[in-house]
């Protein structure tokens, strides 16, 4: 009996040691911390959630806009660094944010002339991008306060966010119930799972809008980018897709092999001139809705690597063209043009007006689902 007690005690000590050292992730319970982050102009309280994993990576998400405020992952030397643009305080997001880190909806990207038809009825949306509607309108999902629920598992810390977008909100039909779950996996994956249901036929296209800089500062021109696509959707002067699917081969849009973002960005190419750089949708290689690799980015100074996998058919690569030095963000950084880039997984822009594009129509009784994973590692 005494031997059994000694053996049990020794085993307990060993397990506690492994758990404390983070060497046995199956025993590690992820950390979630909640703190107040201020109030909106209408007086709604905003909370900030910090998720930490067994690898010591951490992400901070606030309930306003479901926004990723900070994302810290290690470089090749194991040093943590914040790799997303944004503000240190809520006030910056309220006053002037180009969708820093937010959930975008009800329709991510652009809808031409702010209108579309469903079941023979035309819907007019507010125009907030010239003649077009961008990222859900004047008050999209990036500007509402989401309800949050914490969850923990041996895989990682999770934050579930829900929002009810009412019928007619920003001109869209149907009461749309939306759920977005962020999970920080122990192997340094940030998994984002979207789901939605409606009581009236509508259109839905949800995405995430972090501006990444894997070096943590400076411009992103030396980041080496690979996009798993052989076609893109060219745009007109209003950055609305023409409906064509064009091959990337022989154009500055060819990222089938890792290429520095700045290698061709200043070429006198019609599409680059229209977008003031890269602001286009790539047609990902057919994945039939299954989770598959969409893009890979390597930053040579830090050694950080980001791999993007998604169930979506498209990827919007935006090279921070409209950052102009007017925003002072975290730690007093001034965000100049090309200070960050976005990789927004999505259905194609203006799909409601392009019958040949994959449909974004959601009907009652159907379930909208989408998953995107941003996986981080470091290269020596």
Secondary structure, 3 states (H helix, E strand, C coil): CHHHHHHHHHHHHHHHHHHHHCCCCCCCCCEEEEEEEEECCCCCEEEEEEEECCCCCEEEEECECCEEEEEEEECCCCCEEECECCCCCHHHHHHCCCCCCCEECCECCEEHHHEEEECCEEEECCCCECCEEECCCCCCHHHCECEEEEEECCCEEEEEEEEEECCCHHHCCCCEEEEEEEEEECCCEEEEEEEEEECCCEECECEECCCECCCCCCCCCCCEEEECEEEEECECCCCCECCCCEECCCCCCCCCCCEEHHHCCCCCCHHHHHHCCCEEEEEECCCCCCCEEEEEEECCCCCEEEEEEECCCEEEEECCCCCCCCEECHHHCEECCCCCEEEEEECCCCHHHCCCCCCCEECCCCCEEEEEEEEEEECC
